[in-house]
Amino acid sequence: MTHLKESHIHLISDATGETVLQIFQACTTYFKGVEFHEHVWSLIRTKTHLEKVLQRVKEQPGIVFFTTSDPEKKLLIEEECEKLNVPTFNLLEHPVSVISEYLGVETVDFPKTKRKLDEAYFRRIDAMDFTMRHDDGQINDDLDQADIILVGVSRTSKSPTCIYLANKGYKAANIPYVMECPLPQQLLEMDSSDLKNPLIVGLHQDVQLLVKIRTNRLRMLNSDSNTSYTDLDLVKKEVNQARRFYSERKWPIIDVTGRSIEETSAAVLQIYQKTGRERH
């Protein structure tokens, strides 16, 4: 019996980690008979956080792939991994060097001194942090700091849409609409016509499709699908009540039926841009 060779791989990023993960996964297609144990460390923005990650690398040694333009973090990763005899690969450094050499153009202080990151980079990081903290109505006392607030019944793709918007630099919060449960007071007190306030959008979904999505979700969770959560009449009442609620408050409504996350996000941003709002 052939035993798989196993290896820990640590993927460190000061952003979402999607880039380093995709590149690593593309590399794994060249190796057969190897089981990689991926450890994705994303949004590593402070030295303290990075030190904790490097402690985990010490506990489970393996190649470290990373993306950071911060020379201090880069140096810390390389020095600590050298002590562990663990190879590191900066996925930003080599491509930048190749481009520089080919074009015959010097890089802007990379990687010797701290590179000035553009405003859009910091905006995406702040937006992602805000969005993750305000997912599914987790925090409601600073909703006024959001750029966009999505409200919708369960399984209307609120969370993935917010994450997509955050990746574009918009602070997006999402609030579930549940019958008999009051929405956050701060949300209800917002004047949606005031451009200083966040854009509030109600998400609508076809009832039949919504029941199907919820049923499949419960099956995946090995839960009883015969509940009020999937009862056609109750879901219809819930969806209609939510839509009336949005209309009463003059919130724009987007029908997400058959739309991809990208399409829903594009529709949200069209409304946002038409209102002339400025991001927080």
TIGU-223887 format. One line per 10 residues: number of its first residue (from 1); their letters; for each residue x, y negated, z of N, C-alpha, C. Coordinates in steps of 0.001 Angstrom, whole numbers, m for minus. Each point is the difference from the previous one (the first is absolute). Example, Ala and Ser with C-alpha at 12.3 -4.5 7.8 and 13.67 -1.06 7.14 Angstrom:
REM TIGU-223887
1	AS	13190,5690,7800,m890,m1190,0,900,m1200,0 | m350,m1050,m720,820,m1190,60,m770,m1090,730
END
This chain:
REM TIGU-223887
1	MTHLKESHIH	843,1206,0,m843,m1206,0,880,m1258,0 | m290,m899,m937,805,m1209,m126,m499,m1067,967 | 901,m552,782,m364,m1049,952,258,m1368,m635 | m936,m889,164,165,m1356,m520,1062,m735,795 | 790,m793,m702,927,m903,676,m819,m1192,465 | 194,m411,1234,m774,m1111,549,882,m1215,264 | m590,m1167,m139,754,m1228,253,m938,m1119,431 | 414,m746,1022,m739,m1199,407,441,m1160,m897 | m954,m816,m390,273,m1189,m802,m670,m1184,676 | 763,m1046,256,m553,m1187,656,m88,m1139,m1013
11	LISDATGETV	m1192,m557,m138,m258,m1068,m959,m362,m1261,778 | 896,m966,m14,m149,m1204,825,m268,m1219,m885 | m1012,m771,371,m340,m1180,m795,m502,m1115,897 | 315,m1248,m367,m536,m1134,745,m1313,m481,m625 | m487,763,m1000,m1303,m290,m599,m902,1220,204 | m848,297,m978,m969,1083,190,615,1384,m118 | 1175,103,m606,652,1300,m148,m404,745,m1256 | m918,m566,m786,m488,697,m1186,1107,184,m1036 | 830,m1011,m180,1053,74,m1017,1006,1097,320 | 522,m9,1226,1011,987,367,m586,1406,m26
21	LQIFQACTTY	m1268,150,360,m644,1314,m10,m162,511,m1424 | m446,m852,m900,m207,418,m1386,1316,389,m669 | 1050,m765,277,1301,331,m604,521,1322,538 | m124,198,1322,469,1256,580,m779,1188,m556 | m1336,m136,m74,m808,1102,m494,319,332,m1452 | 376,m1014,m776,430,267,m1373,1292,814,m1 | 878,m276,954,1272,740,99,m224,1464,366 | m1001,275,821,m207,1373,482,m385,962,m1117 | m501,m530,m1124,m392,886,m1099,1197,713,m610 | 1215,m468,307,1213,616,m545,531,1110,910
31	FKGVEFHEHV	m684,270,1095,495,1003,941,m1059,1077,251 | 399,1236,m246,m877,1132,269,558,769,1201 | m890,589,754,438,779,1150,451,m844,1171 | m421,m1277,28,353,m882,1113,m1277,m579,585 | m134,89,1298,m1146,m591,678,451,m1276,707 | m493,m1132,m494,370,m1286,570,m1030,m417,1051 | 495,m413,1151,m867,m527,1049,126,m1528,m15 | m1006,m661,m570,61,m1452,m181,m394,m742,1283 | 784,m995,334,m320,m881,1121,m21,m1421,m566 | m1195,m554,m149,m140,m1339,m591,m109,m1038,1111
41	WSLIRTKTHL	954,m912,26,15,m1066,1011,m230,m1331,m718 | m1229,m503,44,m331,m1221,m738,m171,m1201,931 | 19,m1182,m590,m157,m1268,731,1008,m128,1140 | 1245,408,m274,1070,m111,1002,582,m1401,m105 | m507,m911,824,343,m1406,m164,915,m551,1078 | 194,750,1084,849,m508,1071,1144,967,283 | 1063,m523,591,1150,831,344,m392,1067,1016 | m846,m376,959,m439,954,1032,m746,1173,m621 | m876,m303,m936,m760,1043,m680,936,911,m797 | 958,m612,m683,950,773,m788,837,909,890
51	EKVLQRVKEQ	395,m484,1146,792,812,929,m779,1233,449 | m1300,m155,201,m834,1139,381,m63,1024,m1135 | m81,m496,m1222,m35,894,m1159,1320,766,m124 | 1105,m694,197,1314,639,m98,198,1044,1098 | m660,m192,1135,38,1013,1047,m681,1277,m483 | m1088,m158,m761,m693,1150,m550,853,685,m1064 | 764,m795,m744,921,573,m984,1054,842,716 | 439,m498,1131,987,727,803,m567,1331,482 | m1280,6,368,m642,1213,502,m269,1008,m1109 | m278,m497,m1186,m266,879,m1143,795,m514,m1200
61	PGIVFFTTSD	1308,262,m22,879,m548,m1036,m421,399,m1411 | 181,m931,m900,m300,247,m1399,332,m1240,m807 | 68,149,m1316,333,m1126,m874,m964,m1158,237 | 539,m1203,m15,m817,m1198,213,m64,m820,m1285 | m1197,m151,m532,m245,m919,m1102,m634,m1248,608 | 440,m1175,m417,m611,m1193,579,m88,m1144,m991 | m910,m909,275,m125,m1240,m783,m62,m1157,983 | 1001,m809,m18,12,m1233,781,982,m963,m633 | m339,m1274,21,910,m1019,m518,647,m756,1157 | m240,462,1215,562,m637,1183,1368,625,282
71	PEKKLLIEEE	1089,m750,m168,1343,559,201,223,587,1393 | m609,m611,1016,185,497,1366,m606,1395,158 | m1203,192,m522,m644,1310,80,767,1023,m841 | 438,m433,m1177,759,892,m874,1264,491,699 | 723,m915,622,1236,355,687,m266,948,1166 | m1059,m260,757,m342,846,1144,m326,1420,m454 | m775,116,m1069,m349,1325,m527,1260,750,m420 | 856,m681,m754,1201,669,m529,966,385,1117 | 182,m877,978,939,293,1090,m486,1162,860 | m1277,m11,369,m537,1061,854,m34,1339,m728
81	CEKLNVPTFN	m332,m17,m1270,m58,1247,m766,1407,563,m259 | 982,m899,m117,1382,467,m173,459,761,1243 | m412,m462,1182,341,690,1241,m597,1407,28 | m1172,145,m624,m691,1282,m13,424,874,m1183 | 885,m559,m836,431,696,m1214,m1203,279,m910 | m911,m994,m45,m1207,100,m819,120,m986,m1159 | m153,464,m1238,113,m917,m1146,m1181,m960,m77 | 253,m1202,m487,m1065,m995,m177,13,m490,m1443 | m1140,m450,m446,m79,m555,m1358,m959,m1172,7 | 524,m1182,m292,m802,m1211,m85,m604,m84,m1402
91	LLEHPVSVIS	m1288,219,m107,m645,48,m1302,m57,m1355,m696 | 240,m1068,729,46,m1324,m626,1382,m327,m545 | 1017,405,730,1358,m463,m297,502,466,m1362 | m158,1308,m293,559,499,m1259,m686,m605,m1224 | m1343,m32,m64,m631,m638,m1163,404,m1455,m176 | 107,m732,1119,400,m1408,m87,1413,m120,m569 | 890,874,448,1382,m23,m483,78,310,m1489 | m783,977,m442,m8,374,m1419,m489,m1165,m856 | m1102,m640,437,m543,m1134,m746,1018,m1138,m60 | 646,m263,1149,992,m1065,70,1153,252,m957
101	EYLGVETVDF	503,1254,21,1147,334,m846,m352,m79,m1490 | m1197,493,m351,m419,10,m1400,m191,m1413,m545 | m630,m865,812,m293,m1354,m456,1181,m949,168 | 965,425,836,1117,m877,279,m413,m1192,830 | m1007,200,861,m528,m1086,829,166,387,1464 | 524,m936,791,188,261,1413,m1341,24,734 | m105,856,996,m1206,36,816,12,m1161,994 | m1157,m305,545,m115,m1096,960,293,528,1394 | 1293,m26,373,418,395,1345,m486,1387,401 | m2,932,m926,m470,1362,318,1174,941,m127
111	PKTKRKLDEA	322,863,971,m658,78,1292,841,m612,1110 | 975,m876,m328,955,m484,989,m623,m936,1031 | m899,m833,m403,m651,m901,958,m1496,156,m106 | m676,m495,982,m1457,193,36,m654,m667,m1198 | m684,816,m782,m656,m498,m1206,m1321,m665,362 | m214,m1166,m562,m1254,m695,268,m1144,710,m724 | m925,522,775,m1141,681,m585,m1073,m1025,m348 | m670,243,m1109,m996,m980,m423,m1248,53,882 | m789,m1045,m135,m1198,m152,826,m983,1145,m210 | m74,488,m1238,m943,1081,m302,330,1266,768
121	YFRRIDAMDF	1283,265,195,424,1202,734,m503,m65,1444 | 263,m1101,661,m433,m152,1381,m1527,8,109 | m664,m570,m1001,m1455,m29,18,m556,1424,m44 | 597,858,m837,m477,1382,m84,203,734,1314 | 1152,m209,638,273,664,1270,m994,m447,1063 | m217,m1314,106,m945,m530,989,m1423,491,m288 | m352,23,m1290,m1341,431,m375,m219,1464,347 | 987,833,m264,m132,1429,298,m137,218,1503 | 793,m729,773,m67,125,1455,m1385,m412,507 | m503,m1122,m499,m1316,m487,409,m1088,1006,m378
131	TMRHDDGQIN	74,495,m1217,m1027,916,m508,m47,1302,778 | 1158,545,335,25,1247,757,m572,m194,1404 | 216,m1189,571,m510,m268,1350,m1498,m297,4 | m544,m351,m1169,m1410,m364,m83,m774,999,m860 | 446,1241,12,m699,1023,m766,m1204,524,779 | m1118,110,m678,m1215,590,578,m453,m714,1276 | 153,m1325,13,m492,m789,1123,780,162,1290 | 1295,380,m87,779,245,1215,201,m1257,838 | 326,m1117,m664,230,m1260,713,m906,m1057,m625 | m725,m729,846,m978,m944,m535,158,m1438,500
141	DDLDQADIIL	961,m234,912,72,m1332,595,786,m1007,m834 | 630,440,m1076,719,m960,m850,m347,202,m1474 | m1256,331,m247,m450,218,m1382,140,m1256,m858 | 28,m1159,660,132,m1239,m755,1353,m123,m681 | 950,846,376,1323,m30,m616,66,854,m1272 | m1081,721,m284,m38,837,m1203,m198,m862,m1241 | 422,501,m1135,m317,m628,m1278,m1321,560,m517 | m157,1301,202,m1173,714,m527,m515,962,1066 | m1317,79,158,m615,965,898,m1006,816,m803 | 167,1306,6,m932,887,m687,m927,648,1025
151	VGVSRTSKSP	m1283,m20,m292,m991,629,872,m745,1043,m825 | m182,1174,568,m707,1037,m738,m325,1190,872 | m962,794,m435,m338,1220,726,1143,995,m176 | m33,1060,746,1066,1004,m40,171,601,m1393 | 1242,202,m407,402,607,m1274,m274,m883,m1199 | 206,m1300,157,m76,m903,m1154,1391,m512,m378 | 1026,738,400,1400,m291,m384,514,m1320,550 | m442,m352,1201,445,m1261,601,1494,14,293 | 466,1054,679,1407,47,429,984,19,m1168 | m148,929,m977,961,m1,m1106,m19,m1275,m825
161	TCIYLANKGY	m1183,m620,m103,m71,m1265,m736,773,m1083,737 | m139,m29,1334,728,m995,799,1512,213,m110 | 438,1247,31,1431,287,m106,532,m458,m1362 | m788,233,m1041,398,m443,m1342,126,m1522,m43 | m968,m684,611,41,m1466,36,1186,m495,812 | 296,698,1109,1142,m391,834,1297,117,m773 | 92,1019,m849,1209,177,m799,179,m1125,m1009 | m1066,m746,m226,76,m1173,m874,156,m1284,814 | 138,165,1337,264,m1156,834,m1205,m626,659 | m1161,665,m52,m1205,m547,619,m271,695,1333
171	KAANIPYVME	m220,m785,1047,m348,562,1298,m1469,431,m61 | m211,1306,m6,m1349,531,m183,m429,819,1215 | m1166,m336,533,m569,756,1110,m1256,701,m504 | m351,1113,625,m1262,636,m390,m815,360,1227 | m1307,m212,m118,m932,207,1101,m1074,1001,m451 | m213,1069,749,m1053,945,m381,m1390,m535,329 | m934,201,m915,m1394,m337,271,m687,1278,464 | m483,m18,1233,m670,1167,585,m1344,m453,550 | m1063,673,m400,m1333,m370,492,m53,53,1522 | m671,m951,573,m182,m93,1449,1266,m427,742
181	CPLPQQLLEM	1081,m255,m725,1243,m451,649,295,m1432,m446 | 132,m932,932,247,m1397,m381,1382,m190,m616 | 73,m894,m947,1286,m359,m590,705,m984,922 | 1330,m163,m129,746,m921,863,m586,m1416,m19 | m99,m597,1161,m589,m1326,118,755,m1034,m819 | 1326,114,m10,792,m975,m754,m329,60,m1489 | m251,1201,m488,m375,161,m1403,m1351,m657,m268 | m954,229,876,m1347,m523,m199,m42,m1523,79 | 921,m585,737,17,m1456,169,726,m727,m1128 | 671,754,m865,742,m633,m1091,m936,m548,m1065
191	DSSDLKNPLI	294,m1195,m453,m730,m601,m1113,713,422,m1284 | m618,903,m752,660,557,m1188,217,m1034,m1097 | m733,m1123,76,165,m1036,m1023,1197,m911,288 | 519,74,1224,1160,m809,385,1270,679,m524 | 694,m671,m907,1162,605,m644,1164,203,963 | m97,m591,1196,1052,232,994,m164,1362,665 | m1195,558,m112,m272,1318,562,342,1099,m995 | 178,1214,495,282,1115,m910,m1155,239,m971 | 310,583,m1133,m1039,449,m918,m578,1296,570 | m1315,42,192,m665,1200,515,m771,643,m1135
201	VGLHQDVQLL	270,1267,m255,m631,721,m1115,m698,1246,531 | m1238,209,m431,m717,1220,348,191,1038,m1091 | 308,1227,374,180,1083,m963,m1245,879,m40 | m468,265,m1201,m1208,807,m207,369,1261,m772 | m731,1088,287,263,1270,m672,m1322,676,m336 | m63,657,m1153,m1173,774,m367,m291,1053,1072 | m1261,109,418,m359,878,1114,311,1462,m291 | m391,475,m1173,218,1416,m336,1488,337,22 | 804,m859,m587,1443,247,m24,585,m97,1398 | m499,m942,792,498,m172,1361,m253,1253,839
211	VKIRTNRLRM	m1181,585,m137,m318,1230,730,951,1116,m427 | 266,84,m1279,916,1034,m508,1406,m192,563 | 469,m1249,12,1338,m294,523,84,348,1485 | m1021,m379,748,m7,282,1441,m65,1503,268 | m788,710,m782,m110,1448,172,1345,674,m246 | 678,m410,m1078,1317,568,m304,1001,m324,1095 | m111,m1187,546,896,m408,1077,m181,894,1232 | m1244,274,363,m268,852,1160,481,1427,m237 | m143,480,m1220,476,1342,m320,1513,93,146 | 686,m1043,m432,1462,m29,144,405,47,1469
221	LNSDSNTSYT	m833,m604,844,290,m36,1429,m577,1213,731 | m598,928,m776,m633,1187,580,m1068,m374,1018 | m740,m1071,m311,m1071,m457,890,m1354,338,m604 | m1001,2,843,m1357,274,m440,m467,m1120,m928 | m345,353,m1239,m409,m1018,m973,m1495,m281,63 | m711,693,874,m1436,m179,144,m292,m1005,1109 | 370,m1243,m164,m153,m1018,1039,m638,m1254,m581 | m323,m940,880,m572,m1270,m447,972,m757,m903 | 1291,319,145,1042,m648,m791,m177,271,m1493 | m624,1153,m312,m186,374,m1400,m1475,168,m373
231	DLDLVKKEVN	m910,m339,900,m1422,104,m296,m386,m1061,m1031 | m543,431,m1131,m259,m902,m1118,m873,m1192,387 | m1087,262,716,m913,m1091,368,663,m998,944 | 749,523,975,656,m889,963,1132,m798,m655 | 736,643,m906,1088,m701,m701,m586,m1093,m891 | m1131,303,m647,m663,m1009,m840,m419,m1202,842 | m559,269,1171,m408,m1078,904,1213,m816,430 | 1090,691,316,1234,m657,439,561,m912,m1086 | 73,520,m1216,563,m758,m1124,m866,m1218,m321 | m1309,184,m21,m902,m1114,m304,37,m1067,1089
241	QARRFYSERK	77,446,1252,75,m949,1109,1282,m814,m86 | 1093,677,m322,1295,m690,m114,m47,m1043,m1121 | m584,393,m1134,m51,m931,m1133,m840,m1230,332 | m1129,189,687,m820,m1141,417,774,m908,947 | 762,630,879,801,m750,977,1012,m895,m716 | 696,567,m1010,983,m795,m761,m687,m1173,m706 | m1141,293,m608,m708,m1021,m776,m486,m1143,892 | m491,345,1189,m477,m1030,930,1099,m981,368 | 1216,514,60,1129,m862,359,721,m568,m1223 | m554,288,m1170,541,m510,m1269,1438,467,m231
251	WPIIDVTGRS	298,1198,474,1300,586,m297,m51,614,m1399 | 1023,m180,m802,22,690,m1295,0,1513,214 | m648,700,m905,m120,1455,107,663,646,m1215 | 799,1005,256,640,754,m1081,m487,1446,64 | m514,484,m1110,m421,1400,m95,1237,826,m368 | 434,834,933,1227,771,m219,m267,1329,m695 | m1260,278,m334,m355,1264,m649,778,177,m1301 | 760,1071,m84,762,296,m1218,1234,m851,m194 | 296,m884,934,1187,m856,m129,1198,646,680 | 1163,m203,m576,1238,398,658,355,m1052,1033
261	IEETSAAVLQ	956,321,878,454,m982,999,529,m1248,m697 | 739,210,m1072,574,m1132,m740,m1102,m894,m575 | m1064,617,m526,m1093,m768,m591,m760,m788,1062 | m233,643,1148,m679,m709,1082,842,m1173,489 | 1294,238,154,914,m1062,448,19,m1156,m991 | 21,331,m1282,6,m1044,m1024,m1276,m837,80 | m1133,657,261,m1270,m720,121,14,m920,1219 | 563,485,1103,115,m816,1212,863,m1227,m272 | 1133,210,m660,928,m1110,m260,m572,m1012,m992 | m829,469,m923,m656,m941,m910,m881,m968,781
271	IYQKTGRERH	m757,543,941,m859,m851,842,860,m933,846 | 1068,552,576,890,m785,867,588,m1188,m765 | 470,275,m1213,648,m1051,m781,m1005,m1041,m496 | m1204,431,m298,m1025,m926,m453,m392,m1007,1082 | 84,443,1247,m363,m896,1096,1096,m1026,279 | 1194,233,m527,1099,m940,211,619,71,1364 | m175,1147,690,587,152,1325,1521,95,m83 | 645,m362,1106,1454,154,129,307,1051,1058 | 1000,828,m271,346,1059,955,555,m564,1292 | m340,684,1108,497,m437,1302,1507,281,103
END
